[in-house]
Amino acid sequence: MKLGLSGAIAQRFQNSEITPLLALVGLLMGVFAVLITPREEEPQIDVTFANVFIAYPGASAREIEQVVSTPVEQILDEIEGVEHVYSISRPGLSALTVQFEVGQPRTEALVRLYNKLYSNQDFLPDNLGVLAPIIKPKGIDDVPIVSITLWTPDPTRGAFELGQVAHALEAELKRVAGTRDIYTIGAPEQVVEVRLDPARLAGHGLALDDLRQALLAANASTDAGQIIANNRSIALQAGSFLVTPEQIAELVVGLHNGTPVYLADVADISYGAEQPQQYVWFATGTAWPKDDNYGDAVRGEHPAVTLAIAKKPGENAVLIADQLVNRLEQLRGALIPDGIEATVTRNYGITANDKAQTLIKKLIFATSAVIVLVLLALGWREALIVGTAVIITLTITLFASWAYGFTLN
């Protein structure tokens, strides 16, 4: 009887002494792949979208919509592979979101987006003051795998103080290998607020435009060339930026009767938190344990900020999440002072590991079911042969998946 290709291969290995060794190697390769294959919560698929920000200082929301948002929407909708285009028009800013079809290669999609925008920059008049577009690409790997919420039951503390702690944690958690993007949600930034007094301005003979020009001139730094001496090149910088409230208060904004007028003479200057753009709150229920310092006050709603941490593509979410949580515990009492709590509100490492374990258990169950059915129908020898073949096939498949860069998700 003439054998086919598969039969010829089987006959060649049937009585070969190397066959058991190859089977053992295949089994070990599968065990190796199960142990080291990265585990993720999100699937590795191309879901590409981008946010496009175009600033138009001084324009109203209606002007932004008519002059910027609508024309740009029409241009972006011409790009191949674009599924949806959304826009939000705000005073001074147009925010557009471009969503590509699922499966569109990320790099090619972003290249088409950049080419389309920058090859059509003449769609706006040059003299309107519309700034160049800023493009922020997003994808599946931008989804945070760990979220840490900082909150406090202390009524004397707020989101500003929590934000300072969060920014300090950002630098430390960024040291964990495999992390990609770390940012804080709900933390107001430090700003210097200048509240002008019209009466004091008029009393010193100054106008609002005088102050604007003085601030622009003082808060600037330019390249002033270089000096070459003794075989060395020294770069020169003219001017400096305003850094402290004291520098701003002591800024000379004009002259009145031959006397310098400082900004503090015509305005009230304060240093603190900016007006919040978003709020984060953390709520605890009645089952939350009492605190030694705050008692029952720890239960209820409290101001909070959230640290969101994403990972690099292809990294193991389980290992990175464990390292982040361990590092957070080490920083308690050091960067996280007493009175501020840190709660892990998202941990995709745990869920990814649970789902990977479920997948492996289902593979074991399916293989066992096949072996039992063959055992009942044909006997133990046939069941042993089929079971061995199925197990080795699965293990080699898992190894091949790892070698090609696939993850368990």
C-alpha positions in Angstrom: 0.0 0.0 0.0 1.4 3.4 -1.0 1.4 5.8 1.9 0.7 9.5 1.6 2.9 12.3 3.0 1.6 12.1 6.5 1.8 8.3 6.5 5.3 8.4 5.3 6.4 10.8 8.0 4.6 8.7 10.6 6.2 5.5 9.4 9.6 7.2 9.5 9.3 8.2 13.2 7.3 5.1 14.3 10.3 3.0 15.1 12.9 5.8 15.5 14.9 6.0 18.7 14.7 9.8 18.6 10.9 10.0 18.7 10.6 9.8 22.5 13.2 12.5 22.9 11.4 14.8 20.4 8.2 14.2 22.3 9.9 15.1 25.6 11.4 18.2 24.0 8.0 19.3 22.6 6.4 18.8 26.1 9.1 20.9 27.8 8.8 23.6 25.1 5.1 23.9 25.9 5.7 24.1 29.7 8.3 26.8 29.0 5.9 28.8 26.9 3.1 28.6 29.5 5.5 30.0 32.1 7.0 32.9 30.1 4.2 33.9 27.7 3.1 37.5 28.6 -0.4 37.6 30.1 -2.6 40.6 29.3 -6.2 41.8 29.9 -6.6 43.5 26.5 -6.2 41.7 23.2 -3.3 42.6 20.9 -5.4 44.0 18.1 -5.0 47.2 16.0 -7.5 49.7 17.5 -6.0 53.0 16.4 -7.4 56.4 17.0 -5.9 59.8 17.6 -6.9 63.1 19.2 -6.2 66.2 17.2 -6.0 69.6 19.0 -6.1 72.9 17.1 -5.8 76.1 19.2 -7.4 79.3 18.0 -6.8 81.8 20.8 -9.5 84.3 21.4 -12.2 82.6 19.3 -15.6 81.7 20.6 -17.0 78.1 20.5 -19.2 79.0 17.4 -16.2 80.5 15.6 -14.1 77.5 16.4 -16.9 75.2 15.0 -17.3 77.2 11.7 -13.6 78.1 11.0 -11.8 75.0 12.4 -13.8 72.0 13.4 -16.1 71.6 10.4 -13.4 72.0 7.7 -11.0 69.7 9.5 -13.7 67.1 9.9 -14.3 67.1 6.2 -10.5 66.7 5.5 -10.1 63.9 8.1 -13.1 62.0 6.7 -11.2 61.6 3.4 -8.5 59.5 4.9 -8.6 55.8 3.9 -9.7 53.5 6.7 -11.3 56.2 8.9 -14.5 54.9 10.6 -15.6 57.9 12.7 -14.6 61.5 13.2 -15.8 63.4 16.3 -15.2 67.0 17.3 -15.7 69.2 20.3 -15.6 73.0 19.9 -14.6 75.0 22.9 -13.6 78.7 23.3 -10.1 78.8 21.9 -9.8 75.1 21.1 -11.0 72.5 18.7 -10.6 68.9 19.8 -11.2 66.2 17.2 -11.0 62.4 17.5 -10.2 60.2 14.5 -11.2 56.6 14.9 -9.8 54.1 12.4 -11.4 50.8 11.5 -10.4 47.8 13.6 -7.5 46.0 12.0 -5.9 49.0 10.3 -2.1 48.8 10.9 -1.3 51.5 13.5 1.8 52.9 11.8 0.3 53.1 8.3 -2.9 54.7 9.8 -1.0 57.4 11.7 1.2 58.2 8.6 -1.9 58.8 6.6 -3.3 61.0 9.3 -0.1 63.1 9.5 0.2 63.4 5.7 -3.4 64.5 5.4 -3.3 67.2 8.0 0.1 68.7 7.2 -0.5 68.6 3.4 -3.8 70.6 3.9 -2.6 73.3 6.3 -3.7 75.9 3.8 -7.3 75.3 4.6 -7.1 78.1 7.2 -6.2 81.7 6.5 -2.7 82.6 7.6 -3.7 85.8 9.4 -6.3 84.4 11.8 -3.8 83.2 14.4 -4.8 79.5 14.3 -2.0 77.4 15.6 -0.6 74.2 14.1 -2.4 70.9 15.0 -1.2 68.7 17.8 -1.7 65.0 17.2 -1.9 62.6 20.1 -2.1 58.9 18.9 -3.9 56.4 21.1 -4.3 52.6 21.0 -5.0 49.5 23.0 -1.7 49.8 24.9 -2.8 53.2 26.3 -5.3 51.4 28.5 -4.0 51.5 32.1 -3.3 48.2 33.7 -3.1 49.6 37.3 -4.9 52.5 38.8 -4.0 53.8 42.3 -6.4 56.2 44.0 -4.9 58.6 46.6 -7.5 59.9 49.0 -7.7 61.4 52.5 -10.2 61.6 55.3 -8.4 64.7 56.6 -10.7 67.7 56.0 -7.7 70.1 55.9 -6.3 68.4 52.8 -7.6 68.5 49.3 -6.9 67.4 45.7 -4.0 69.9 45.5 -2.0 68.2 48.3 -2.9 64.8 46.9 -1.7 65.8 43.5 1.7 66.7 44.9 2.0 63.2 46.4 0.8 61.7 43.1 3.5 63.5 41.1 6.2 62.3 43.5 4.9 58.8 43.1 4.9 59.1 39.3 8.7 59.4 39.2 9.2 56.4 41.5 6.7 54.1 39.8 8.2 55.0 36.4 11.3 53.1 37.5 9.4 49.8 37.3 10.6 48.0 34.1 7.9 47.7 31.5 5.8 50.7 32.4 5.0 53.1 29.6 2.8 56.0 30.5 2.0 57.3 34.0 -0.3 60.2 34.6 -2.5 61.7 37.3 -6.2 62.4 37.0 -8.0 65.0 39.0 -5.0 66.9 40.4 -5.0 70.7 39.9 -1.7 72.2 38.9 0.2 74.9 40.7 -0.5 78.4 39.2 0.3 82.0 40.0 -3.0 84.0 39.9 -2.8 87.7 39.1 -6.0 89.6 40.0 -5.8 93.1 38.5 -7.3 96.1 40.3 -8.8 98.5 37.8 -8.6 101.4 40.3 -5.0 100.9 41.0 -4.2 100.5 37.3 -5.9 103.8 36.5 -4.2 105.5 39.5 -0.8 104.6 38.0 -1.7 105.6 34.5 -1.4 102.0 33.1 -3.6 100.0 30.8 -4.2 96.3 30.6 -2.1 96.1 27.4 0.9 97.6 29.2 0.8 94.7 31.7 0.4 92.1 28.9 3.4 93.5 27.0 5.5 93.7 30.2 4.7 90.1 31.1 5.5 88.8 27.6 8.8 90.6 27.5 9.9 89.4 31.0 8.8 85.8 30.6 11.0 85.0 27.6 14.3 83.4 26.9 16.1 83.4 23.6 19.4 82.1 22.1 21.9 85.0 22.1 24.6 83.2 20.1 27.8 81.7 21.4 31.4 82.6 22.4 34.3 80.6 21.1 37.4 80.8 23.2 40.2 78.4 24.1 38.8 75.8 21.8 35.5 75.9 23.7 32.1 77.0 22.6 29.9 78.7 25.2 26.2 79.1 24.4 24.7 82.4 25.5 21.1 82.7 26.6 19.3 86.1 27.0 16.5 86.5 29.4 14.8 84.0 31.7 11.4 82.7 32.6 9.4 83.8 35.6 9.4 81.1 38.2 8.4 82.3 41.6 5.5 84.6 42.7 8.1 87.0 44.1 9.6 87.4 40.7 6.2 88.2 39.2 5.3 90.6 42.1 8.6 92.5 41.6 8.2 92.8 37.9 8.4 96.4 36.6 5.4 97.1 34.4 5.7 100.8 33.8 6.7 104.2 35.1 4.5 106.8 36.9 5.9 110.2 37.7 9.4 108.9 37.2 8.9 106.1 39.7 8.9 102.4 38.7 5.5 100.7 39.0 5.7 97.0 40.1 3.0 94.4 39.3 2.3 94.1 43.0 1.3 97.8 43.0 -1.6 97.2 40.6 -2.6 93.6 41.3 -3.0 91.0 44.0 -0.8 88.0 43.4 -1.3 84.5 44.9 0.2 81.1 44.5 -1.8 77.9 44.7 -4.0 75.5 42.9 -5.7 76.3 39.6 -9.4 76.1 39.1 -10.2 72.3 38.8 -11.2 71.0 35.4 -12.3 67.6 36.8 -13.1 66.1 40.2 -12.3 62.7 41.6 -13.9 61.3 44.7 -13.4 58.1 46.7 -16.3 56.7 48.7 -16.1 54.1 51.4 -19.1 52.2 52.9 -20.1 51.2 56.4 -18.0 48.1 56.2 -14.8 50.1 55.9 -12.7 49.7 59.0 -12.4 52.7 61.4 -9.2 54.7 61.3 -7.2 55.2 64.5 -6.9 59.0 63.9 -10.1 59.8 62.1 -12.6 57.2 63.5 -15.9 57.1 61.6 -14.8 60.1 59.5 -13.0 57.7 57.2 -16.4 56.4 56.0 -18.1 58.4 53.3 -16.9 60.5 50.3 -13.5 62.0 50.2 -11.4 64.1 47.7 -9.1 62.0 45.6 -6.7 61.8 42.7 -6.0 58.7 40.6 -2.7 57.5 39.2 -3.1 55.6 35.9 -0.3 53.4 34.7 0.0 51.8 31.3 2.5 49.2 30.1 4.7 48.8 27.0 3.4 46.5 24.2 4.1 42.8 24.7 5.0 43.1 28.3 3.6 40.7 31.0 0.8 42.6 32.7 0.8 40.2 35.7 4.5 40.8 36.5 4.4 44.5 36.0 1.2 44.9 38.1 2.8 42.9 40.9 6.0 45.0 40.8 3.9 48.2 40.9 1.9 47.1 43.9 5.0 45.9 45.8 6.7 49.3 45.0 3.7 51.1 46.3 3.8 49.3 49.6 7.5 50.2 49.9 6.7 53.9 49.4 4.1 54.0 52.2 5.4 56.2 55.0 8.1 57.6 52.7 6.5 59.4 49.8 2.9 58.7 51.1 2.6 60.6 54.4 0.3 59.7 57.3 -3.3 60.8 56.6 -3.2 60.0 52.9 -4.4 56.6 51.8 -3.4 54.7 48.6 -5.9 52.2 47.3 -5.4 50.0 44.1 -8.7 50.5 42.3 -7.7 48.7 39.1 -5.4 45.7 38.7 -5.5 44.1 35.3 -2.6 41.8 36.4 -5.0 39.9 38.6 -7.8 39.6 36.1 -5.3 38.7 33.2 -3.8 36.0 35.3 -7.2 34.6 36.3 -8.3 34.4 32.7 -5.1 32.8 31.6 -5.5 30.2 34.3 -9.0 29.6 33.1 -7.8 29.1 29.6 -5.2 26.5 30.7 -7.8 24.7 32.8 -10.1 24.5 29.9 -7.4 23.1 27.7 -6.6 20.4 30.3 -10.3 19.6 30.7 -10.8 19.3 26.9 -7.8 17.0 26.5 -8.9 14.9 29.5 -12.4 14.5 27.9 -10.9 13.4 24.6 -8.7 10.8 26.4 -11.6 9.4 28.4 -13.9 9.1 25.4 -11.2 7.2 23.4 -10.5 5.0 26.5 -14.2 4.1 26.7 -14.6 3.5 23.0 -11.3 1.9 21.9 -9.2 1.0 25.0 -6.4 2.2 27.1 -3.6 1.8 24.4 -5.4 4.0 21.9 -6.3 6.5 24.6 -2.7 6.8 25.6 -1.6 7.3 22.0 -4.3 10.0 21.3 -3.7 11.7 24.6 0.0 11.9 24.0 -0.5 13.3 20.5 -3.0 15.9 21.6 -0.9 17.1 24.6 2.3 17.4 22.5 0.4 19.2 19.7 -1.0 21.7 22.2 2.4 22.3 23.9 4.2 22.9 20.6 1.4 25.2 19.5 1.8 27.3 22.7 5.5 27.5 22.1 5.0 28.6 18.5 2.5 31.3 19.7 5.1 32.6 22.1 7.9 32.5 19.5 5.7 34.6 17.1 5.1 37.2 19.8 1.5 36.3 20.8 0.3 36.8 24.3 -2.3 35.2 26.5 -5.2 37.7 26.7 
